[in-house]
C-alpha cells in the first residue's frame, strides 16, 4: 500500500515537472518569436507603455508620479492593495537590455517608487520592489513593480514576484547592472 502511494506520488511529481518544463519552453518560444528585431523607434510607436509614459493615445492610467525620465501608475491587475508600476519614458524591452550606464535610471525609478509607497503610508522595506526578467515578462517595456502587502498576494503571485532567476529585486538589479559592460 505504501509502495503504491509512493509510486503514484513520483508519477504525479514527474508529470508536474514535465508540464512545468513545457510551460517554460512555451514562454521562451513566445518571447523569442516576436517581430524580427524592429528598431527602437518602431517599438516605441507600437508600445502601449510608451503611449502611457509620453501622453499619446488615451485614456492612460492615472499617473501617480511623472518626471522627465519615468512615470508611475497603479497596475491594472494588482497583486495586492498597493501595486504600482514605474516605467521609463524611453523604450527599453526589458531589464536584460540595460547596462551599467542605466544604473541612474533604475535608481531614480526605485527612489520614486519608494517615495510613492511612503506617501501611501507603506513601509517600503516591507514591500516587494523589482523587475521580471525575460522571458517572464508580460509587456515588452521595462517596468519596475512596487507591491504591498505581500501577505495579500495569492500563492501564484508570491511565486511570480519572489526573488529568483525570473524576478530581481531592485537591489539585486542594481548589483547586476554594476557588473555589465557599457
N, C-alpha and C positions, 0 to 999 in steps of 0.2 A: 504494500500500500504506500509506504513512504517512498519507495523507489519510483513508483508511478508518478507520485506528486512531484518529485524532483525532476523526473524526465519531462513532464508536462511544463514545469516552470522553465527548464532550459530551452525547450522548444519555443515557448512564448517569448522568452528573452531574445533568442536568436531571430525570431520573426520581427520583433520590435527593432532590434539593431539593424536588420536589413532594410526595413521601411524607413528608419531614420537616415540611413546612408543614401537610399534612393531619393529621399526628400532633399538632402543636402546637394546631391548631384543635380537635381532639378533646379534648385536655387542658383547654383553656379551656371547652369546652362541658360537660364532665363536672364541672368545678369550679363553674361557674355554674348548673348545673341541679339543685342540691341543694334542700333544703326552702326554703319561701318565707319567709326571714328569721325563723326561730324565735327566741324570747327566749334570753338567755344562760342562764337557769335551765333551760330545756328542753334546750339544747345540753349543759349540764353533766350533766343526768340521763342522756343517751344517749351520752356520750363515754367511750370506753374509757380514754383517758389520764387523764381526771378521776377515774375509778374507781381507777386505779393510784395517782395522787398523793394521793388522800384516803382510801385504805384501804377502799373499798367493794368489793364483789364480788372474789373471788379465784379462783385464787391469782394475786396480782400478781407481777410480776418481782421479783427480789431488789433492794431499794433500796440502792444503794451510798452515797448521801448523802440525808439527809432534813432539811429545815429548815422553818420556818414558811411560807416563800414558795414553795419548789420541792423537787423530788426529782430524783435522777439514778439511772439504771439502764442496764444493758447492752442494746444494740439486739438485737432478736430475729433480725435478718438482718444481721449485721455485715459491713461493707465491708473490715475489716482486723481484726487481732488485738484491738486496743482500739477499740471503737466504742460510745460511750455517748450517751444522750440526757438532757438536762436539760429538765424540763417544769415550768411553774408550776402551783401548786395551783389557782389561779383560771383559769377557762377564757378563753382568747383563741384565736380561729380560727387566726390566723397572725401573722407579723410585720407584715403590712400593716395590721392594725387598731391597732397600737401608736402612741403619740405621745410627745412629749417627756417627759411625766410617767412613762413606763415605763422611762426610762434606768436608774434604780436597780435595777429588777428584772432587766433584761438584764445589767447589770454584775455583779449578785450571781450570776446563773446562770453567766456566763462565769468569774467568780472561782472558783466551786465546781467547775466543770469543770477548770480549770487545776490546782486543788489535788488533785482526784481523780487526774488524769493524773500529777502529781508523785508521789503516793503509790504509783503503779504503776511508778515509775522511768522515766517517759516525759518527755522534754523537750517541754513544751507549745509552745515556739516552733517545733517541727518538726511539730506536729500540725495537723490541719485542724479549726477550730472555727468554726461558723457556722450560719446559718438558710437553709432553702429559702424561696423567695418564690412566692406563688400565681401561676399555677395549678400550680406544680411542687411540690406538697406531697402526701404520701401519707396524712397524718392531719390532720384539721381541728382541731388543738390545737397551739399554739405549741410548738416543740421545737428545742433547740439541739443540734447534733451535735458530738461530740468524737471524732476519728478519728486513729489512729496504728498503724503507719507507713503513709504514703501509698504507699510502694513496693509494698506488698502488694495494693493496690487494683487491680481489673480496669480495663480501658480504659473501660468504661461508667461505673464508679464514679468514675474520675478526672475524667471529663467532668461527671458528675452533681454532684460536690462541688467543682468548680473555681469560683473567684471569678468571678462573671458576673451577668447580669441575673436568673438563676434561683437563685443561691446567693450570699448575702452573708456574708463573714467577720464575726466578732464585732466587729472594729474598724470595718469598713465599716457594720455595722448601727448601732453607737453613733453614728457620724458622721451617718448618715441620720436617726436619731431627733432629734439636735440641731437639725435643720432643720425638723422637723414642729411644727405648731401644737398647742396643748393641747386 
